[in-house]
Amino acid sequence: MQFDGFTKSDFQTFHIDGLDKRMSAIQNRIQPKFKIIGETLTSDLTAMIGNEMYLHIAKHARRTVNPPKDTWLAIANNKRGYKKHPHFQVGLFDDHAFLWLAYIYELPEKSEIAKKFLNHMDVIQEKVPGNFVISMDHMKKDAVRLDEIDLKKALERFRDVKKAEFLIGRHIAADDPIVKDGERFVSLAKETFETLVPIYKLGYE
């Protein structure tokens, strides 16, 4: 199986009314692509990090009424789950794809990781290009460029606010030609995660 890129209809999945219909489209259109991409990137990340990494594809199982506004795959060092662990994400909203290193609110050692990042902000700023973006909430589309955000303030919020999150990576617009080109997209994802691996490792030091 080969990943041939995301299509317009993949992004339009998030305009389908109703939980069941939208979930059916996610399962049929997007998740098979996630499986192909995810297997490649999981293997790549295992080699980059030096620890076994595991692929998880979002099931949206808790949803009973509202259909998901986005969907994703996650790669973490835990076989059973990813939400309580730092993880890498590839996903889609209706208007963009995202590539994240994600630290979400379920992470038990969130404040300890935030302190490490605050102590090594220079590493983040040296290793990560300024055009990468940061989000404080994985449920929202909003993201701010690294070279435009007050990184110290963002990390302090991540440390101090229970629901605050820290996601760093890239957004790629739905109409960007890279999104439609499977080989280029996977290559960009690999390159993005390679850039972020030192930050991932920093959280464990």
Protein Blocks (a to p, Z undefined) as FASTA:
>chain_A
ZZebjafklmmmmmpgcjklmmmmmmmmmmmmmmmmmmmmmmmmmmmnopacdddddekl
mpmkbccfbdcddddfbfkbmklpccddddddfkbccddddddfklmklmmmmmmmmmmm
mmmmmmpcfkbccdfbfkbmbdcdfklccfklmmmmmmmmmkbccdddddddfklmklmm
mklmmmmmmmmmmmmmmmmmmmmZZ
